[in-house]
Amino acid sequence: MTLIYFRFYAFANIVASALSILSLIVVLLMGRKAVHSAHYFGLFLHDLIVTILLMAGLGAAMGIAYVGKYGNSRSGWMPICEHFGKFCNRGVVSSVLGFMGFFVYLFLTIISANQARKIQA
């Protein structure tokens, strides 16, 4: 059951990476030629969707990581990090890198929303 959440986290990061590469290609092809508010709004929506996707993946992974670290006595799940320390350490590193990516996309979302607002004003 817990493998599903880690798969979702991995696939969320894969999709976010693919969308980031696609966005980079679009921005490079678009260049500075056409500065239209619709382009900035499209980038804002893209950044917002990727930010939400990363946040959902992190939420799923962190929920299972918490149960793995501390267990859940009501459901009978015992902590496993004392037995599989290497796995849990890799999970911590993955979560830290995931949060860094999330905050980068949050910052990009704020920037693109600000640019779209400036163009329309």
NUGUZA-18138 format. One record per atom (N, C-alpha, C, O): residue in three letters; x, y, z. Coordinates in steps of 0.02 Angstrom, whole numbers. Layout:
NUGUZA-18138
+------+--------+--------+--------+
: rest :   east :  north :     up :
+------+--------+--------+--------+
:  ALA :      X :      Y :      Z :
...
+------+--------+--------+--------+
//
This chain:
NUGUZA-18138
+------+--------+--------+--------+
: rest :   east :  north :     up :
+------+--------+--------+--------+
:  MET :     41 :    -60 :      0 :
:  MET :      0 :      0 :      0 :
:  MET :     43 :     63 :      0 :
:  MET :     28 :    111 :    -36 :
:  THR :     95 :     63 :     40 :
:  THR :    136 :    124 :     44 :
:  THR :    176 :    135 :    -20 :
:  THR :    196 :    191 :    -34 :
:  LEU :    188 :     82 :    -58 :
:  LEU :    224 :     89 :   -120 :
:  LEU :    187 :    134 :   -169 :
:  LEU :    218 :    168 :   -210 :
:  ILE :    121 :    134 :   -166 :
:  ILE :     80 :    175 :   -210 :
:  ILE :     96 :    249 :   -199 :
:  ILE :    100 :    286 :   -248 :
:  TYR :    105 :    269 :   -137 :
:  TYR :    118 :    340 :   -123 :
:  TYR :    187 :    360 :   -148 :
:  TYR :    196 :    415 :   -173 :
:  PHE :    236 :    317 :   -140 :
:  PHE :    302 :    333 :   -166 :
:  PHE :    303 :    333 :   -242 :
:  PHE :    339 :    373 :   -272 :
:  ARG :    264 :    289 :   -273 :
:  ARG :    258 :    291 :   -346 :
:  ARG :    227 :    357 :   -368 :
:  ARG :    249 :    387 :   -417 :
:  PHE :    174 :    378 :   -333 :
:  PHE :    143 :    442 :   -350 :
:  PHE :    193 :    499 :   -343 :
:  PHE :    195 :    543 :   -386 :
:  TYR :    233 :    498 :   -291 :
:  TYR :    284 :    549 :   -281 :
:  TYR :    335 :    548 :   -338 :
:  TYR :    354 :    600 :   -364 :
:  ALA :    357 :    488 :   -358 :
:  ALA :    405 :    482 :   -413 :
:  ALA :    375 :    505 :   -479 :
:  ALA :    406 :    543 :   -516 :
:  PHE :    314 :    483 :   -493 :
:  PHE :    282 :    504 :   -556 :
:  PHE :    266 :    579 :   -556 :
:  PHE :    270 :    610 :   -609 :
:  ALA :    248 :    607 :   -499 :
:  ALA :    237 :    679 :   -496 :
:  ALA :    301 :    717 :   -512 :
:  ALA :    299 :    767 :   -548 :
:  ASN :    357 :    693 :   -487 :
:  ASN :    421 :    725 :   -503 :
:  ASN :    440 :    715 :   -576 :
:  ASN :    468 :    761 :   -607 :
:  ILE :    426 :    657 :   -605 :
:  ILE :    440 :    645 :   -675 :
:  ILE :    398 :    691 :   -719 :
:  ILE :    424 :    721 :   -767 :
:  VAL :    334 :    696 :   -704 :
:  VAL :    290 :    739 :   -744 :
:  VAL :    311 :    812 :   -736 :
:  VAL :    311 :    850 :   -785 :
:  ALA :    328 :    833 :   -675 :
:  ALA :    350 :    902 :   -665 :
:  ALA :    414 :    916 :   -704 :
:  ALA :    422 :    971 :   -732 :
:  SER :    460 :    869 :   -705 :
:  SER :    522 :    878 :   -744 :
:  SER :    507 :    883 :   -818 :
:  SER :    536 :    925 :   -853 :
:  ALA :    464 :    839 :   -843 :
:  ALA :    447 :    841 :   -914 :
:  ALA :    412 :    907 :   -933 :
:  ALA :    427 :    936 :   -985 :
:  LEU :    367 :    929 :   -891 :
:  LEU :    333 :    993 :   -904 :
:  LEU :    382 :   1052 :   -899 :
:  LEU :    374 :   1101 :   -935 :
:  SER :    431 :   1047 :   -856 :
:  SER :    481 :   1100 :   -851 :
:  SER :    523 :   1104 :   -914 :
:  SER :    538 :   1158 :   -938 :
:  ILE :    542 :   1046 :   -941 :
:  ILE :    581 :   1045 :  -1003 :
:  ILE :    539 :   1072 :  -1060 :
:  ILE :    563 :   1111 :  -1101 :
:  LEU :    476 :   1052 :  -1063 :
:  LEU :    431 :   1078 :  -1115 :
:  LEU :    423 :   1154 :  -1109 :
:  LEU :    423 :   1189 :  -1159 :
:  SER :    415 :   1178 :  -1049 :
:  SER :    409 :   1250 :  -1038 :
:  SER :    472 :   1287 :  -1058 :
:  SER :    468 :   1341 :  -1087 :
:  LEU :    529 :   1258 :  -1043 :
:  LEU :    593 :   1289 :  -1062 :
:  LEU :    598 :   1294 :  -1138 :
:  LEU :    620 :   1346 :  -1164 :
:  ILE :    579 :   1242 :  -1173 :
:  ILE :    581 :   1243 :  -1247 :
:  ILE :    533 :   1296 :  -1274 :
:  ILE :    552 :   1333 :  -1320 :
:  VAL :    473 :   1301 :  -1246 :
:  VAL :    425 :   1351 :  -1269 :
:  VAL :    450 :   1421 :  -1257 :
:  VAL :    444 :   1464 :  -1300 :
:  VAL :    479 :   1433 :  -1199 :
:  VAL :    504 :   1500 :  -1183 :
:  VAL :    563 :   1518 :  -1228 :
:  VAL :    568 :   1575 :  -1250 :
:  LEU :    607 :   1470 :  -1242 :
:  LEU :    663 :   1483 :  -1286 :
:  LEU :    640 :   1497 :  -1358 :
:  LEU :    668 :   1540 :  -1391 :
:  LEU :    590 :   1461 :  -1381 :
:  LEU :    563 :   1473 :  -1448 :
:  LEU :    525 :   1538 :  -1452 :
:  LEU :    527 :   1573 :  -1503 :
:  MET :    489 :   1554 :  -1399 :
:  MET :    450 :   1615 :  -1398 :
:  MET :    495 :   1676 :  -1393 :
:  MET :    482 :   1727 :  -1425 :
:  GLY :    547 :   1671 :  -1354 :
:  GLY :    595 :   1726 :  -1346 :
:  GLY :    562 :   1788 :  -1320 :
:  GLY :    512 :   1786 :  -1284 :
:  ARG :    591 :   1845 :  -1338 :
:  ARG :    564 :   1910 :  -1317 :
:  ARG :    522 :   1942 :  -1372 :
:  ARG :    502 :   2000 :  -1365 :
:  LYS :    508 :   1906 :  -1425 :
:  LYS :    472 :   1935 :  -1482 :
:  LYS :    402 :   1957 :  -1462 :
:  LYS :    383 :   2015 :  -1472 :
:  ALA :    364 :   1912 :  -1434 :
:  ALA :    294 :   1927 :  -1419 :
:  ALA :    284 :   1927 :  -1344 :
:  ALA :    282 :   1875 :  -1311 :
:  VAL :    277 :   1987 :  -1317 :
:  VAL :    263 :   1993 :  -1245 :
:  VAL :    189 :   2011 :  -1239 :
:  VAL :    170 :   2069 :  -1237 :
:  HIS :    149 :   1959 :  -1237 :
:  HIS :     77 :   1967 :  -1232 :
:  HIS :     54 :   1938 :  -1166 :
:  HIS :     83 :   1890 :  -1141 :
:  SER :      3 :   1968 :  -1137 :
:  SER :    -19 :   1946 :  -1070 :
:  SER :    -43 :   1874 :  -1071 :
:  SER :    -39 :   1840 :  -1020 :
:  ALA :    -68 :   1850 :  -1127 :
:  ALA :    -90 :   1781 :  -1131 :
:  ALA :    -32 :   1733 :  -1122 :
:  ALA :    -40 :   1679 :  -1093 :
:  HIS :     27 :   1751 :  -1147 :
:  HIS :     86 :   1709 :  -1138 :
:  HIS :    105 :   1705 :  -1064 :
:  HIS :    120 :   1651 :  -1039 :
:  TYR :    105 :   1762 :  -1031 :
:  TYR :    122 :   1762 :   -960 :
:  TYR :     69 :   1725 :   -919 :
:  TYR :     85 :   1691 :   -870 :
:  PHE :      6 :   1732 :   -939 :
:  PHE :    -46 :   1696 :   -903 :
:  PHE :    -39 :   1621 :   -914 :
:  PHE :    -51 :   1582 :   -868 :
:  GLY :    -20 :   1601 :   -974 :
:  GLY :     -8 :   1530 :   -987 :
:  GLY :     50 :   1503 :   -945 :
:  GLY :     46 :   1448 :   -918 :
:  LEU :    103 :   1542 :   -939 :
:  LEU :    159 :   1522 :   -897 :
:  LEU :    138 :   1519 :   -823 :
:  LEU :    160 :   1475 :   -786 :
:  PHE :     96 :   1566 :   -803 :
:  PHE :     71 :   1566 :   -734 :
:  PHE :     31 :   1502 :   -721 :
:  PHE :     41 :   1469 :   -670 :
:  LEU :    -13 :   1483 :   -767 :
:  LEU :    -53 :   1422 :   -758 :
:  LEU :     -8 :   1361 :   -757 :
:  LEU :    -18 :   1315 :   -717 :
:  HIS :     42 :   1359 :   -801 :
:  HIS :     89 :   1303 :   -802 :
:  HIS :    125 :   1297 :   -736 :
:  HIS :    128 :   1243 :   -707 :
:  ASP :    153 :   1353 :   -712 :
:  ASP :    189 :   1352 :   -649 :
:  ASP :    144 :   1332 :   -591 :
:  ASP :    165 :   1296 :   -545 :
:  LEU :     82 :   1356 :   -592 :
:  LEU :     35 :   1340 :   -539 :
:  LEU :     18 :   1266 :   -538 :
:  LEU :     16 :   1235 :   -485 :
:  ILE :      6 :   1237 :   -597 :
:  ILE :    -10 :   1165 :   -601 :
:  ILE :     48 :   1123 :   -577 :
:  ILE :     39 :   1075 :   -540 :
:  VAL :    109 :   1140 :   -598 :
:  VAL :    167 :   1101 :   -577 :
:  VAL :    179 :   1109 :   -503 :
:  VAL :    198 :   1061 :   -469 :
:  THR :    168 :   1169 :   -476 :
:  THR :    176 :   1180 :   -404 :
:  THR :    127 :   1137 :   -364 :
:  THR :    146 :   1106 :   -315 :
:  ILE :     65 :   1135 :   -386 :
:  ILE :     15 :   1095 :   -352 :
:  ILE :     31 :   1021 :   -358 :
:  ILE :     22 :    983 :   -309 :
:  LEU :     54 :    999 :   -416 :
:  LEU :     73 :    929 :   -425 :
:  LEU :    131 :    910 :   -379 :
:  LEU :    129 :    857 :   -348 :
:  LEU :    181 :    953 :   -374 :
:  LEU :    237 :    939 :   -329 :
:  LEU :    215 :    938 :   -256 :
:  LEU :    238 :    896 :   -217 :
:  MET :    170 :    984 :   -238 :
:  MET :    145 :    986 :   -170 :
:  MET :    106 :    922 :   -153 :
:  MET :    112 :    896 :    -98 :
:  ALA :     65 :    898 :   -200 :
:  ALA :     27 :    837 :   -188 :
:  ALA :     73 :    777 :   -180 :
:  ALA :     63 :    735 :   -137 :
:  GLY :    124 :    772 :   -223 :
:  GLY :    172 :    717 :   -217 :
:  GLY :    210 :    719 :   -152 :
:  GLY :    220 :    668 :   -120 :
:  LEU :    230 :    779 :   -131 :
:  LEU :    266 :    786 :    -68 :
:  LEU :    220 :    768 :     -9 :
:  LEU :    243 :    737 :     39 :
:  GLY :    158 :    788 :    -13 :
:  GLY :    111 :    771 :     41 :
:  GLY :    102 :    696 :     49 :
:  GLY :    101 :    670 :    105 :
:  ALA :     96 :    661 :     -7 :
:  ALA :     89 :    588 :     -4 :
:  ALA :    152 :    556 :     24 :
:  ALA :    148 :    512 :     67 :
:  ALA :    209 :    577 :      0 :
:  ALA :    272 :    547 :     23 :
:  ALA :    286 :    563 :     96 :
:  ALA :    309 :    520 :    133 :
:  MET :    272 :    625 :    117 :
:  MET :    285 :    643 :    186 :
:  MET :    238 :    608 :    235 :
:  MET :    257 :    592 :    291 :
:  GLY :    176 :    596 :    214 :
:  GLY :    130 :    558 :    256 :
:  GLY :    155 :    488 :    270 :
:  GLY :    152 :    464 :    327 :
:  ILE :    178 :    455 :    219 :
:  ILE :    204 :    387 :    227 :
:  ILE :    272 :    388 :    263 :
:  ILE :    287 :    343 :    302 :
:  ALA :    312 :    439 :    250 :
:  ALA :    376 :    444 :    285 :
:  ALA :    366 :    452 :    360 :
:  ALA :    403 :    425 :    400 :
:  TYR :    315 :    490 :    379 :
:  TYR :    300 :    499 :    450 :
:  TYR :    280 :    433 :    482 :
:  TYR :    302 :    416 :    537 :
:  VAL :    238 :    395 :    447 :
:  VAL :    217 :    330 :    473 :
:  VAL :    277 :    282 :    476 :
:  VAL :    283 :    243 :    523 :
:  GLY :    321 :    286 :    427 :
:  GLY :    381 :    244 :    428 :
:  GLY :    428 :    261 :    485 :
:  GLY :    460 :    217 :    513 :
:  LYS :    431 :    324 :    502 :
:  LYS :    476 :    346 :    555 :
:  LYS :    447 :    333 :    625 :
:  LYS :    482 :    307 :    669 :
:  TYR :    383 :    349 :    634 :
:  TYR :    353 :    345 :    701 :
:  TYR :    302 :    290 :    709 :
:  TYR :    283 :    273 :    765 :
:  GLY :    279 :    261 :    654 :
:  GLY :    229 :    208 :    658 :
:  GLY :    160 :    236 :    672 :
:  GLY :    151 :    297 :    678 :
:  ASN :    111 :    191 :    677 :
:  ASN :     43 :    210 :    693 :
:  ASN :     14 :    153 :    734 :
:  ASN :     -7 :    101 :    707 :
:  SER :     12 :    162 :    800 :
:  SER :     -8 :    108 :    844 :
:  SER :    -81 :     89 :    836 :
:  SER :    -99 :     31 :    846 :
:  ARG :   -124 :    136 :    817 :
:  ARG :   -195 :    120 :    809 :
:  ARG :   -208 :     73 :    751 :
:  ARG :   -253 :     31 :    754 :
:  SER :   -168 :     79 :    698 :
:  SER :   -178 :     34 :    641 :
:  SER :   -130 :    -25 :    641 :
:  SER :   -134 :    -68 :    597 :
:  GLY :    -86 :    -27 :    690 :
:  GLY :    -40 :    -83 :    696 :
:  GLY :     23 :    -77 :    654 :
:  GLY :     59 :   -127 :    645 :
:  TRP :     38 :    -17 :    630 :
:  TRP :     99 :     -7 :    590 :
:  TRP :    156 :     11 :    637 :
:  TRP :    151 :     59 :    675 :
:  MET :    208 :    -26 :    634 :
:  MET :    267 :    -14 :    676 :
:  MET :    317 :     30 :    638 :
:  MET :    318 :     29 :    576 :
:  PRO :    357 :     68 :    674 :
:  PRO :    409 :    108 :    640 :
:  PRO :    460 :     62 :    606 :
:  PRO :    480 :     11 :    634 :
:  ILE :    481 :     80 :    546 :
:  ILE :    527 :     37 :    509 :
:  ILE :    596 :     69 :    499 :
:  ILE :    642 :     36 :    477 :
:  CYS :    602 :    133 :    516 :
:  CYS :    666 :    167 :    502 :
:  CYS :    723 :    140 :    543 :
:  CYS :    781 :    146 :    523 :
:  GLU :    709 :    111 :    601 :
:  GLU :    763 :     82 :    641 :
:  GLU :    790 :     18 :    609 :
:  GLU :    845 :     -3 :    624 :
:  HIS :    750 :    -13 :    566 :
:  HIS :    771 :    -74 :    531 :
:  HIS :    799 :    -60 :    461 :
:  HIS :    843 :    -96 :    437 :
:  PHE :    773 :     -8 :    430 :
:  PHE :    793 :     10 :    361 :
:  PHE :    817 :     82 :    360 :
:  PHE :    787 :    124 :    327 :
:  GLY :    872 :     96 :    395 :
:  GLY :    897 :    164 :    402 :
:  GLY :    919 :    194 :    336 :
:  GLY :    908 :    253 :    324 :
:  LYS :    950 :    154 :    293 :
:  LYS :    974 :    180 :    229 :
:  LYS :    915 :    203 :    186 :
:  LYS :    919 :    255 :    153 :
:  PHE :    862 :    164 :    186 :
:  PHE :    802 :    182 :    148 :
:  PHE :    772 :    248 :    174 :
:  PHE :    753 :    291 :    135 :
:  CYS :    768 :    255 :    240 :
:  CYS :    740 :    315 :    269 :
:  CYS :    784 :    376 :    257 :
:  CYS :    759 :    431 :    246 :
:  ASN :    850 :    366 :    259 :
:  ASN :    895 :    422 :    245 :
:  ASN :    888 :    446 :    173 :
:  ASN :    889 :    506 :    160 :
:  ARG :    880 :    399 :    127 :
:  ARG :    869 :    419 :     57 :
:  ARG :    802 :    455 :     50 :
:  ARG :    795 :    501 :      9 :
:  GLY :    753 :    434 :     88 :
:  GLY :    689 :    468 :     87 :
:  GLY :    693 :    539 :    112 :
:  GLY :    660 :    583 :     86 :
:  VAL :    735 :    550 :    163 :
:  VAL :    744 :    618 :    189 :
:  VAL :    777 :    662 :    136 :
:  VAL :    756 :    719 :    125 :
:  VAL :    829 :    636 :    104 :
:  VAL :    863 :    674 :     51 :
:  VAL :    815 :    690 :     -6 :
:  VAL :    814 :    745 :    -32 :
:  SER :    776 :    640 :    -26 :
:  SER :    727 :    650 :    -79 :
:  SER :    675 :    703 :    -60 :
:  SER :    656 :    744 :   -101 :
:  SER :    653 :    702 :      2 :
:  SER :    604 :    751 :     25 :
:  SER :    633 :    821 :     27 :
:  SER :    599 :    869 :      8 :
:  VAL :    695 :    828 :     49 :
:  VAL :    727 :    894 :     51 :
:  VAL :    733 :    921 :    -20 :
:  VAL :    718 :    980 :    -32 :
:  LEU :    756 :    880 :    -66 :
:  LEU :    762 :    902 :   -136 :
:  LEU :    694 :    918 :   -166 :
:  LEU :    687 :    965 :   -205 :
:  GLY :    643 :    879 :   -147 :
:  GLY :    576 :    892 :   -171 :
:  GLY :    549 :    958 :   -145 :
:  GLY :    517 :    995 :   -182 :
:  PHE :    562 :    974 :    -82 :
:  PHE :    540 :   1038 :    -55 :
:  PHE :    578 :   1096 :    -88 :
:  PHE :    549 :   1149 :    -98 :
:  MET :    641 :   1086 :   -104 :
:  MET :    678 :   1138 :   -139 :
:  MET :    647 :   1151 :   -207 :
:  MET :    638 :   1209 :   -227 :
:  GLY :    630 :   1098 :   -244 :
:  GLY :    596 :   1106 :   -308 :
:  GLY :    528 :   1139 :   -301 :
:  GLY :    509 :   1181 :   -342 :
:  PHE :    492 :   1121 :   -249 :
:  PHE :    427 :   1152 :   -236 :
:  PHE :    434 :   1227 :   -225 :
:  PHE :    396 :   1266 :   -253 :
:  PHE :    482 :   1247 :   -184 :
:  PHE :    490 :   1319 :   -170 :
:  PHE :    515 :   1357 :   -232 :
:  PHE :    497 :   1415 :   -240 :
:  VAL :    555 :   1325 :   -274 :
:  VAL :    575 :   1358 :   -337 :
:  VAL :    514 :   1369 :   -380 :
:  VAL :    505 :   1424 :   -408 :
:  TYR :    471 :   1319 :   -386 :
:  TYR :    410 :   1328 :   -426 :
:  TYR :    362 :   1377 :   -394 :
:  TYR :    327 :   1413 :   -430 :
:  LEU :    358 :   1379 :   -329 :
:  LEU :    316 :   1429 :   -296 :
:  LEU :    341 :   1499 :   -312 :
:  LEU :    301 :   1544 :   -326 :
:  PHE :    407 :   1508 :   -311 :
:  PHE :    436 :   1573 :   -329 :
:  PHE :    422 :   1590 :   -402 :
:  PHE :    406 :   1647 :   -417 :
:  LEU :    428 :   1541 :   -447 :
:  LEU :    413 :   1553 :   -518 :
:  LEU :    340 :   1570 :   -528 :
:  LEU :    324 :   1611 :   -571 :
:  THR :    296 :   1540 :   -489 :
:  THR :    225 :   1555 :   -495 :
:  THR :    211 :   1627 :   -474 :
:  THR :    172 :   1662 :   -506 :
:  ILE :    243 :   1650 :   -422 :
:  ILE :    235 :   1719 :   -399 :
:  ILE :    262 :   1767 :   -451 :
:  ILE :    231 :   1819 :   -465 :
:  ILE :    320 :   1752 :   -480 :
:  ILE :    349 :   1795 :   -531 :
:  ILE :    304 :   1799 :   -593 :
:  ILE :    291 :   1853 :   -618 :
:  SER :    279 :   1741 :   -617 :
:  SER :    238 :   1742 :   -677 :
:  SER :    171 :   1777 :   -665 :
:  SER :    144 :   1809 :   -709 :
:  ALA :    143 :   1770 :   -605 :
:  ALA :     81 :   1806 :   -589 :
:  ALA :     93 :   1881 :   -587 :
:  ALA :     52 :   1920 :   -610 :
:  ASN :    150 :   1901 :   -561 :
:  ASN :    167 :   1972 :   -558 :
:  ASN :    178 :   1999 :   -628 :
:  ASN :    156 :   2055 :   -643 :
:  GLN :    211 :   1962 :   -672 :
:  GLN :    221 :   1984 :   -741 :
:  GLN :    155 :   1990 :   -779 :
:  GLN :    145 :   2038 :   -816 :
:  ALA :    110 :   1943 :   -770 :
:  ALA :     45 :   1946 :   -803 :
:  ALA :      5 :   2006 :   -778 :
:  ALA :    -31 :   2038 :   -817 :
:  ARG :     11 :   2022 :   -715 :
:  ARG :    -24 :   2080 :   -687 :
:  ARG :      4 :   2145 :   -715 :
:  ARG :    -34 :   2191 :   -730 :
:  LYS :     71 :   2150 :   -722 :
:  LYS :    102 :   2210 :   -748 :
:  LYS :     83 :   2224 :   -820 :
:  LYS :     73 :   2281 :   -840 :
:  ILE :     78 :   2172 :   -860 :
:  ILE :     62 :   2180 :   -931 :
:  ILE :    -10 :   2207 :   -939 :
:  ILE :    -22 :   2249 :   -982 :
:  GLN :    -56 :   2182 :   -898 :
:  GLN :   -126 :   2203 :   -905 :
:  GLN :   -138 :   2272 :   -878 :
:  GLN :   -187 :   2305 :   -897 :
:  ALA :    -96 :   2296 :   -833 :
:  ALA :   -107 :   2362 :   -803 :
:  ALA :    -88 :   2418 :   -849 :
:  ALA :    -94 :   2477 :   -831 :
+------+--------+--------+--------+
//
